[in-house]
């Protein structure tokens, strides 16, 4: 039987100057949405339905989420700086799971979205998105 873990304690980390630093105050972390690439391999003799075949490639997809925005926070400043001056090499990232290990999902990718927002009756928040350069490594 599988153990059920609470999400509390899950953390996104970015490698900043070779040190993995927690991106603070996140309220949502969507793990990479990897997909197996398929193509239509139907031919004129195929039946009514289309036939799909796997190409042998996996698209690393994107990791995304949201959080509470602190304009003075070092991690949030780092995210903003990544958009203002994108790095030439992909950043290294980790999602630390809240299990007893703890285990982590590691990947490389570029931050492609960092959008602060404000709305009536709420806190300052932001959305973020990372496009992976390849497949994530799961524990």
Short mmCIF file of the C-alpha atoms (twelve columns), coordinates in Angstrom:
data_MODEL
# 
_entry.id   MODEL 
# 
loop_
_atom_site.group_PDB 
_atom_site.id 
_atom_site.type_symbol 
_atom_site.label_atom_id 
_atom_site.label_alt_id 
_atom_site.label_comp_id 
_atom_site.label_asym_id 
_atom_site.label_seq_id 
_atom_site.Cartn_x 
_atom_site.Cartn_y 
_atom_site.Cartn_z 
_atom_site.pdbx_PDB_model_num 
ATOM 1   C CA . UNK A 1   0.000   0.000  0.000   1 
ATOM 2   C CA . UNK A 2   1.203   3.471  -0.870  1 
ATOM 3   C CA . UNK A 3   1.921   6.094  1.773   1 
ATOM 4   C CA . UNK A 4   -0.050  9.323  1.391   1 
ATOM 5   C CA . UNK A 5   1.920   12.521 1.954   1 
ATOM 6   C CA . UNK A 6   0.658   16.007 2.605   1 
ATOM 7   C CA . UNK A 7   1.859   18.696 0.166   1 
ATOM 8   C CA . UNK A 8   3.094   20.819 3.058   1 
ATOM 9   C CA . UNK A 9   6.862   21.147 2.858   1 
ATOM 10  C CA . UNK A 10  7.161   20.678 -0.916  1 
ATOM 11  C CA . UNK A 11  9.696   23.211 -2.192  1 
ATOM 12  C CA . UNK A 12  11.034  24.506 -5.506  1 
ATOM 13  C CA . UNK A 13  14.751  25.256 -5.528  1 
ATOM 14  C CA . UNK A 14  16.872  27.059 -8.110  1 
ATOM 15  C CA . UNK A 15  20.642  26.768 -8.348  1 
ATOM 16  C CA . UNK A 16  21.966  30.282 -7.662  1 
ATOM 17  C CA . UNK A 17  25.769  30.550 -7.697  1 
ATOM 18  C CA . UNK A 18  25.977  26.724 -7.452  1 
ATOM 19  C CA . UNK A 19  23.810  26.620 -4.302  1 
ATOM 20  C CA . UNK A 20  20.229  25.341 -4.441  1 
ATOM 21  C CA . UNK A 21  18.082  28.122 -2.982  1 
ATOM 22  C CA . UNK A 22  14.395  27.751 -2.046  1 
ATOM 23  C CA . UNK A 23  11.962  29.958 -3.945  1 
ATOM 24  C CA . UNK A 24  9.903   31.170 -0.989  1 
ATOM 25  C CA . UNK A 25  6.156   31.504 -0.453  1 
ATOM 26  C CA . UNK A 26  4.876   29.218 -3.214  1 
ATOM 27  C CA . UNK A 27  1.305   28.015 -2.856  1 
ATOM 28  C CA . UNK A 28  1.213   25.809 -5.966  1 
ATOM 29  C CA . UNK A 29  3.895   23.683 -7.647  1 
ATOM 30  C CA . UNK A 30  2.913   21.787 -10.778 1 
ATOM 31  C CA . UNK A 31  5.494   19.086 -11.475 1 
ATOM 32  C CA . UNK A 32  6.817   18.758 -15.053 1 
ATOM 33  C CA . UNK A 33  4.067   17.737 -17.484 1 
ATOM 34  C CA . UNK A 34  6.127   15.369 -19.611 1 
ATOM 35  C CA . UNK A 35  4.526   13.752 -22.644 1 
ATOM 36  C CA . UNK A 36  5.532   10.968 -25.000 1 
ATOM 37  C CA . UNK A 37  5.663   12.295 -28.550 1 
ATOM 38  C CA . UNK A 38  3.343   10.486 -30.952 1 
ATOM 39  C CA . UNK A 39  2.543   10.925 -34.626 1 
ATOM 40  C CA . UNK A 40  -0.293  9.882  -36.867 1 
ATOM 41  C CA . UNK A 41  0.784   6.699  -38.677 1 
ATOM 42  C CA . UNK A 42  -2.533  6.070  -40.381 1 
ATOM 43  C CA . UNK A 43  -2.353  4.965  -43.980 1 
ATOM 44  C CA . UNK A 44  -4.932  4.623  -46.731 1 
ATOM 45  C CA . UNK A 45  -5.645  1.055  -45.623 1 
ATOM 46  C CA . UNK A 46  -6.252  1.982  -41.972 1 
ATOM 47  C CA . UNK A 47  -9.676  1.601  -40.446 1 
ATOM 48  C CA . UNK A 48  -11.971 4.446  -39.418 1 
ATOM 49  C CA . UNK A 49  -9.914  5.589  -36.413 1 
ATOM 50  C CA . UNK A 50  -6.510  7.216  -36.714 1 
ATOM 51  C CA . UNK A 51  -3.515  5.143  -35.666 1 
ATOM 52  C CA . UNK A 52  -0.836  6.696  -33.446 1 
ATOM 53  C CA . UNK A 53  2.776   5.624  -33.072 1 
ATOM 54  C CA . UNK A 54  5.424   6.707  -30.542 1 
ATOM 55  C CA . UNK A 55  8.485   8.465  -31.996 1 
ATOM 56  C CA . UNK A 56  10.755  7.364  -29.144 1 
ATOM 57  C CA . UNK A 57  11.035  10.900 -27.754 1 
ATOM 58  C CA . UNK A 58  9.657   12.398 -24.562 1 
ATOM 59  C CA . UNK A 59  8.975   16.122 -24.299 1 
ATOM 60  C CA . UNK A 60  10.085  17.388 -20.881 1 
ATOM 61  C CA . UNK A 61  7.214   19.851 -20.886 1 
ATOM 62  C CA . UNK A 62  6.866   22.570 -18.284 1 
ATOM 63  C CA . UNK A 63  6.818   23.008 -14.532 1 
ATOM 64  C CA . UNK A 64  4.654   25.849 -13.256 1 
ATOM 65  C CA . UNK A 65  2.859   27.286 -10.285 1 
ATOM 66  C CA . UNK A 66  2.111   30.367 -8.241  1 
ATOM 67  C CA . UNK A 67  3.102   32.040 -5.022  1 
ATOM 68  C CA . UNK A 68  2.899   35.092 -2.794  1 
ATOM 69  C CA . UNK A 69  5.077   37.838 -4.260  1 
ATOM 70  C CA . UNK A 70  7.657   39.672 -2.149  1 
ATOM 71  C CA . UNK A 71  9.479   42.258 -4.304  1 
ATOM 72  C CA . UNK A 72  12.376  42.330 -1.804  1 
ATOM 73  C CA . UNK A 73  12.869  38.525 -1.624  1 
ATOM 74  C CA . UNK A 74  16.204  37.309 -3.050  1 
ATOM 75  C CA . UNK A 75  14.638  34.301 -4.781  1 
ATOM 76  C CA . UNK A 76  11.872  36.379 -6.347  1 
ATOM 77  C CA . UNK A 77  14.457  38.926 -7.519  1 
ATOM 78  C CA . UNK A 78  16.420  36.060 -9.083  1 
ATOM 79  C CA . UNK A 79  13.356  34.926 -11.019 1 
ATOM 80  C CA . UNK A 80  12.720  38.437 -12.280 1 
ATOM 81  C CA . UNK A 81  16.397  38.818 -13.259 1 
ATOM 82  C CA . UNK A 82  16.205  35.577 -15.284 1 
ATOM 83  C CA . UNK A 83  13.612  37.196 -17.530 1 
ATOM 84  C CA . UNK A 84  15.326  40.581 -17.730 1 
ATOM 85  C CA . UNK A 85  18.610  38.927 -18.793 1 
ATOM 86  C CA . UNK A 86  18.041  35.268 -19.724 1 
ATOM 87  C CA . UNK A 87  21.004  33.004 -19.002 1 
ATOM 88  C CA . UNK A 88  22.795  31.425 -21.969 1 
ATOM 89  C CA . UNK A 89  22.663  28.000 -20.282 1 
ATOM 90  C CA . UNK A 90  19.572  26.492 -18.681 1 
ATOM 91  C CA . UNK A 91  19.194  26.819 -14.918 1 
ATOM 92  C CA . UNK A 92  19.218  23.774 -12.632 1 
ATOM 93  C CA . UNK A 93  16.053  23.175 -10.573 1 
ATOM 94  C CA . UNK A 94  14.782  20.797 -7.881  1 
ATOM 95  C CA . UNK A 95  11.377  20.059 -6.465  1 
ATOM 96  C CA . UNK A 96  11.906  18.614 -2.987  1 
ATOM 97  C CA . UNK A 97  9.186   16.200 -1.944  1 
ATOM 98  C CA . UNK A 98  7.945   16.245 1.671   1 
ATOM 99  C CA . UNK A 99  8.606   12.543 2.229   1 
ATOM 100 C CA . UNK A 100 10.924  11.006 4.823   1 
ATOM 101 C CA . UNK A 101 13.830  10.782 2.315   1 
ATOM 102 C CA . UNK A 102 13.483  13.518 1.303   1 
ATOM 103 C CA . UNK A 103 13.420  12.740 -2.405  1 
ATOM 104 C CA . UNK A 104 13.661  15.313 -5.187  1 
ATOM 105 C CA . UNK A 105 12.727  15.739 -8.832  1 
ATOM 106 C CA . UNK A 106 15.604  17.413 -10.686 1 
ATOM 107 C CA . UNK A 107 15.611  19.093 -14.069 1 
ATOM 108 C CA . UNK A 108 17.142  21.861 -16.118 1 
ATOM 109 C CA . UNK A 109 15.221  24.575 -17.907 1 
ATOM 110 C CA . UNK A 110 14.602  28.223 -18.564 1 
ATOM 111 C CA . UNK A 111 12.194  30.352 -16.598 1 
ATOM 112 C CA . UNK A 112 9.800   31.551 -19.301 1 
ATOM 113 C CA . UNK A 113 7.163   33.256 -17.168 1 
ATOM 114 C CA . UNK A 114 7.250   35.302 -13.972 1 
ATOM 115 C CA . UNK A 115 4.116   37.397 -13.659 1 
ATOM 116 C CA . UNK A 116 3.430   39.397 -10.482 1 
ATOM 117 C CA . UNK A 117 -0.208  40.354 -10.008 1 
ATOM 118 C CA . UNK A 118 -2.397  42.274 -7.600  1 
ATOM 119 C CA . UNK A 119 -6.150  42.098 -7.125  1 
ATOM 120 C CA . UNK A 120 -8.698  43.598 -4.781  1 
ATOM 121 C CA . UNK A 121 -9.127  41.634 -1.570  1 
ATOM 122 C CA . UNK A 122 -6.007  39.544 -2.075  1 
ATOM 123 C CA . UNK A 123 -2.250  39.522 -1.517  1 
ATOM 124 C CA . UNK A 124 0.447   40.268 -4.072  1 
ATOM 125 C CA . UNK A 125 0.941   37.018 -6.004  1 
ATOM 126 C CA . UNK A 126 2.857   35.715 -8.995  1 
ATOM 127 C CA . UNK A 127 2.664   32.948 -11.570 1 
ATOM 128 C CA . UNK A 128 5.768   31.185 -12.866 1 
ATOM 129 C CA . UNK A 129 6.643   28.694 -15.588 1 
ATOM 130 C CA . UNK A 130 9.808   26.783 -16.483 1 
ATOM 131 C CA . UNK A 131 10.306  25.113 -19.892 1 
ATOM 132 C CA . UNK A 132 12.395  21.988 -19.408 1 
ATOM 133 C CA . UNK A 133 15.356  21.249 -21.677 1 
ATOM 134 C CA . UNK A 134 14.825  17.500 -21.375 1 
ATOM 135 C CA . UNK A 135 13.216  14.864 -19.205 1 
ATOM 136 C CA . UNK A 136 13.122  15.390 -15.437 1 
ATOM 137 C CA . UNK A 137 14.805  12.874 -13.126 1 
ATOM 138 C CA . UNK A 138 12.379  11.351 -10.640 1 
ATOM 139 C CA . UNK A 139 13.506  9.440  -7.525  1 
# 
